[in-house]
Amino acid sequence: MTFEENLKRLEEIVQQMEQGNVPLQQSLELFEEGSKLAKACASMLDEAELKVVRLMKGADGTPVELEFEDGKDV
Protein backbone atom coordinates (compact mmCIF):
# COMPACT_ATOMS: atom_id res chain seq x y z
CA MET A 1 0.00 0.00 0.00
CA THR A 2 1.08 3.57 -0.59
CA PHE A 3 1.72 6.08 2.19
CA GLU A 4 -1.56 7.80 1.40
CA GLU A 5 -3.52 4.53 1.52
CA ASN A 6 -1.93 3.59 4.85
CA LEU A 7 -2.70 7.02 6.28
CA LYS A 8 -6.31 6.89 5.08
CA ARG A 9 -6.85 3.47 6.66
CA LEU A 10 -5.22 4.67 9.87
CA GLU A 11 -7.62 7.63 9.97
CA GLU A 12 -10.56 5.24 9.46
CA ILE A 13 -9.37 3.12 12.38
CA VAL A 14 -9.05 6.17 14.64
CA GLN A 15 -12.58 7.29 13.75
CA GLN A 16 -13.98 3.82 14.50
CA MET A 17 -12.23 3.64 17.85
CA GLU A 18 -13.19 7.20 18.83
CA GLN A 19 -16.87 6.35 18.42
CA GLY A 20 -16.53 4.05 21.40
CA ASN A 21 -19.01 1.44 20.21
CA VAL A 22 -16.50 -1.15 18.98
CA PRO A 23 -16.34 -4.41 20.97
CA LEU A 24 -13.14 -5.01 22.96
CA GLN A 25 -11.80 -7.78 20.69
CA GLN A 26 -12.35 -5.69 17.57
CA SER A 27 -10.75 -2.69 19.31
CA LEU A 28 -7.64 -4.74 20.00
CA GLU A 29 -7.51 -5.91 16.38
CA LEU A 30 -7.94 -2.35 15.13
CA PHE A 31 -5.25 -1.13 17.53
CA GLU A 32 -2.84 -3.79 16.24
CA GLU A 33 -3.60 -2.92 12.62
CA GLY A 34 -3.21 0.78 13.38
CA SER A 35 0.14 0.20 15.06
CA LYS A 36 1.42 -1.64 11.99
CA LEU A 37 0.13 1.10 9.70
CA ALA A 38 1.76 3.82 11.81
CA LYS A 39 5.06 1.95 11.74
CA ALA A 40 4.82 1.52 7.96
CA CYS A 41 4.07 5.24 7.50
CA ALA A 42 7.03 6.22 9.71
CA SER A 43 9.30 3.91 7.74
CA MET A 44 8.13 5.40 4.43
CA LEU A 45 8.71 8.93 5.75
CA ASP A 46 12.21 8.00 6.94
CA GLU A 47 13.00 6.53 3.53
CA ALA A 48 11.70 9.63 1.76
CA GLU A 49 13.76 11.88 4.02
CA LEU A 50 16.91 9.99 3.09
CA LYS A 51 16.21 10.67 -0.58
CA VAL A 52 15.79 14.39 -0.11
CA VAL A 53 18.81 16.39 -1.21
CA ARG A 54 19.37 20.04 -1.75
CA LEU A 55 21.42 21.55 -4.54
CA MET A 56 24.14 24.07 -3.80
CA LYS A 57 26.71 25.72 -6.01
CA GLY A 58 30.13 24.20 -5.80
CA ALA A 59 33.39 26.16 -5.87
CA ASP A 60 33.35 26.13 -9.68
CA GLY A 61 29.69 27.25 -9.87
CA THR A 62 28.26 23.87 -10.85
CA PRO A 63 25.43 22.34 -8.81
CA VAL A 64 26.50 19.98 -6.04
CA GLU A 65 24.11 17.61 -4.27
CA LEU A 66 24.30 17.73 -0.49
CA GLU A 67 22.56 15.41 1.92
CA PHE A 68 19.41 16.69 3.56
CA GLU A 69 20.17 18.43 6.85
CA ASP A 70 17.15 18.72 9.11
CA GLY A 71 16.54 22.15 10.56
CA LYS A 72 19.03 24.09 8.47
CA ASP A 73 18.07 26.84 6.06
CA VAL A 74 19.31 26.88 2.50
Kinemage of the C-alpha trace (Angstrom):
@kinemage 1
@onewidth
@group {chain A} dominant
@subgroup {mainchain}
@vectorlist {calphas} color= white
{ca met a 1} P 0.000 0.000 0.000
{ca thr a 2} L 1.075 3.569 -0.585
{ca phe a 3} L 1.718 6.076 2.193
{ca glu a 4} L -1.561 7.803 1.399
{ca glu a 5} L -3.519 4.529 1.516
{ca asn a 6} L -1.928 3.592 4.846
{ca leu a 7} L -2.701 7.016 6.283
{ca lys a 8} L -6.310 6.894 5.077
{ca arg a 9} L -6.851 3.472 6.661
{ca leu a 10} L -5.218 4.672 9.868
{ca glu a 11} L -7.616 7.632 9.969
{ca glu a 12} L -10.560 5.243 9.464
{ca ile a 13} L -9.367 3.123 12.384
{ca val a 14} L -9.047 6.171 14.638
{ca gln a 15} L -12.576 7.293 13.747
{ca gln a 16} L -13.983 3.823 14.497
{ca met a 17} L -12.230 3.640 17.849
{ca glu a 18} L -13.189 7.202 18.835
{ca gln a 19} L -16.875 6.348 18.417
{ca gly a 20} L -16.533 4.052 21.404
{ca asn a 21} L -19.007 1.438 20.209
{ca val a 22} L -16.499 -1.148 18.983
{ca pro a 23} L -16.344 -4.406 20.969
{ca leu a 24} L -13.144 -5.011 22.959
{ca gln a 25} L -11.804 -7.783 20.694
{ca gln a 26} L -12.347 -5.690 17.575
{ca ser a 27} L -10.748 -2.689 19.313
{ca leu a 28} L -7.641 -4.743 20.001
{ca glu a 29} L -7.507 -5.912 16.383
{ca leu a 30} L -7.941 -2.347 15.134
{ca phe a 31} L -5.246 -1.134 17.533
{ca glu a 32} L -2.843 -3.785 16.245
{ca glu a 33} L -3.603 -2.919 12.621
{ca gly a 34} L -3.213 0.784 13.382
{ca ser a 35} L 0.144 0.204 15.064
{ca lys a 36} L 1.418 -1.644 11.995
{ca leu a 37} L 0.135 1.098 9.700
{ca ala a 38} L 1.757 3.825 11.815
{ca lys a 39} L 5.062 1.950 11.745
{ca ala a 40} L 4.818 1.519 7.960
{ca cys a 41} L 4.074 5.242 7.503
{ca ala a 42} L 7.028 6.217 9.713
{ca ser a 43} L 9.295 3.907 7.735
{ca met a 44} L 8.129 5.403 4.432
{ca leu a 45} L 8.714 8.928 5.746
{ca asp a 46} L 12.209 8.000 6.937
{ca glu a 47} L 13.004 6.530 3.528
{ca ala a 48} L 11.702 9.626 1.759
{ca glu a 49} L 13.756 11.882 4.019
{ca leu a 50} L 16.911 9.994 3.094
{ca lys a 51} L 16.208 10.671 -0.585
{ca val a 52} L 15.795 14.393 -0.111
{ca val a 53} L 18.812 16.388 -1.214
{ca arg a 54} L 19.374 20.039 -1.755
{ca leu a 55} L 21.424 21.554 -4.537
{ca met a 56} L 24.138 24.070 -3.800
{ca lys a 57} L 26.709 25.722 -6.012
{ca gly a 58} L 30.131 24.203 -5.804
{ca ala a 59} L 33.393 26.158 -5.874
{ca asp a 60} L 33.353 26.127 -9.684
{ca gly a 61} L 29.692 27.248 -9.874
{ca thr a 62} L 28.264 23.869 -10.847
{ca pro a 63} L 25.426 22.342 -8.806
{ca val a 64} L 26.498 19.983 -6.042
{ca glu a 65} L 24.115 17.607 -4.272
{ca leu a 66} L 24.300 17.733 -0.491
{ca glu a 67} L 22.557 15.415 1.917
{ca phe a 68} L 19.406 16.689 3.561
{ca glu a 69} L 20.168 18.430 6.850
{ca asp a 70} L 17.152 18.724 9.105
{ca gly a 71} L 16.535 22.152 10.563
{ca lys a 72} L 19.035 24.092 8.471
{ca asp a 73} L 18.074 26.840 6.064
{ca val a 74} L 19.309 26.879 2.503
